[in-house]
Amino acid sequence: MVLDSFVKKEFPSKKEIILAVNHKNKIAQHVYKKGGSVDKGIRVIGRKEELFILHKEL
């Protein structure tokens, strides 16, 4: 995944990517999960709606 390569190059000490995805954005959730991100059940309220917090180990 391009994001993984970018983070590894620009932030070599980081071991995880954390993403906030709108709960209604099923396509983005699917794409990130297919790319290896994991939903650990963490939720936050954004400016307008609930966000799912996804994690990906590098």
C-alpha positions, 0 to 999 in steps of 0.5 A, a space after each residue: 500500500 502506498 500509504 505504508 511506504 510513505 509513512 515508513 520512509 518519512 516517519 521511520 520510527 513509527 510502528 502504526 498508522 491510525 485512521 479515523 473513518 466516518 461510520 457511514 463511509 462503508 467503501 473507505 472502511 472496506 478498502 482500509 480493512 482490505 489493506 490490513 487496517 483493523 477495527 479495534 472497536 474504538 469510536 469517537 464523535 467527529 465534528 458531525 458524526 461518529 468516526 471509526 478508529 482503524 489501526 494498521 501495524 507497520 
